[in-house]
Amino acid sequence: MIQASPFEIRSERNADSGRLSLIGELDIATSPQVEEAARGMLSEGVRELVVDLREITFIDSSGLRMLIVLSDGATKEGWTLGLIRPSEPMSVFAITGADENLPFIEEPAAQ
């Protein structure tokens, strides 16, 4: 039997900005949880959302699709999305061209 790897979403909110830090595998099983967490923050008035992917160990096409849906939603709904790149290079971003089209941001290293 294949055991699912642990996945965690840590959320922080400060006034109208929020952050979701994802830990583990972003895949068909976990993508809906992330989308639900993001929509929950937006429904509470968050206008600037950062999704931190630094602790993601794997991403599949459904995880990538969910990030694209969030990015499209930000454009259409008038809020800001920023993605922090995974620590390990993820070929799914390069192969699909998402590297160039998703709103990746640089985050200064913690002091």
C-alpha positions in Angstrom: 0.0 0.0 0.0 1.3 3.4 -0.9 1.3 5.9 2.0 0.5 9.5 1.2 3.3 11.8 2.1 2.5 14.4 4.7 1.3 17.8 3.4 0.8 20.9 5.4 -0.5 24.4 4.7 0.7 27.2 7.1 -1.3 30.4 6.8 -0.5 33.9 8.1 -2.6 37.0 7.7 -1.7 40.6 8.3 -4.5 43.1 7.5 -5.2 42.8 3.8 -2.2 40.5 3.0 -1.8 36.8 3.5 0.7 34.0 3.0 0.2 30.3 2.5 3.4 28.3 3.1 3.1 24.8 1.5 5.1 21.9 2.8 5.3 18.5 1.0 3.8 17.4 -2.3 1.5 19.6 -4.3 -0.6 17.1 -6.3 -4.1 16.0 -7.2 -4.8 15.1 -3.6 -3.5 18.4 -2.0 -4.3 21.0 -4.7 -7.9 21.4 -3.7 -6.9 22.1 -0.1 -4.6 24.9 -1.2 -7.2 26.4 -3.5 -9.8 26.3 -0.6 -7.3 27.9 1.8 -6.6 30.7 -0.8 -10.3 31.3 -1.4 -10.9 31.4 2.3 -8.3 34.1 2.8 -9.7 36.1 -0.2 -13.2 35.9 1.2 -11.9 37.4 4.5 -10.6 40.5 2.6 -7.0 39.5 1.7 -6.0 41.5 -1.4 -2.4 40.4 -1.7 -1.7 36.7 -1.4 1.8 35.1 -1.3 2.1 31.4 -1.9 5.5 30.1 -0.6 6.6 27.0 -2.5 10.1 26.7 -1.0 9.2 23.6 1.0 7.4 21.8 -1.8 9.1 18.5 -2.7 7.0 17.6 -5.7 4.4 19.2 -8.0 2.2 17.5 -10.6 0.1 18.9 -13.4 -2.9 19.4 -11.1 -0.8 21.4 -8.7 0.5 23.5 -11.6 -3.1 23.9 -12.9 -4.3 25.1 -9.5 -1.5 27.8 -9.5 -2.5 28.9 -13.0 -6.2 29.1 -11.9 -5.2 31.3 -8.9 -3.1 33.5 -11.1 -5.9 33.9 -13.6 -8.3 34.6 -10.8 -6.1 37.3 -9.4 -6.0 39.1 -12.8 -9.8 38.8 -13.3 -10.8 39.6 -9.6 -8.3 42.4 -9.0 -6.1 41.0 -6.2 -2.4 40.3 -6.2 -0.8 36.9 -6.3 2.9 36.3 -5.7 4.6 32.9 -5.8 7.9 32.1 -4.1 9.9 29.5 -6.1 10.5 26.1 -4.7 14.0 25.5 -3.2 14.6 22.7 -5.6 14.1 23.5 -9.3 10.9 21.9 -10.6 11.1 20.9 -14.2 7.3 21.2 -14.6 7.6 25.0 -14.5 10.3 25.1 -17.2 8.8 22.4 -19.5 5.4 24.1 -19.5 6.6 27.7 -19.8 4.9 28.5 -16.5 8.3 30.0 -15.4 7.6 32.9 -17.6 3.9 33.2 -17.0 3.3 32.8 -13.3 3.9 35.7 -10.9 7.1 34.5 -9.3 8.6 37.0 -6.8 11.9 37.1 -5.0 11.7 37.0 -1.2 14.7 38.3 0.8 16.4 35.7 2.9 15.5 35.7 6.6 18.0 37.6 8.7 
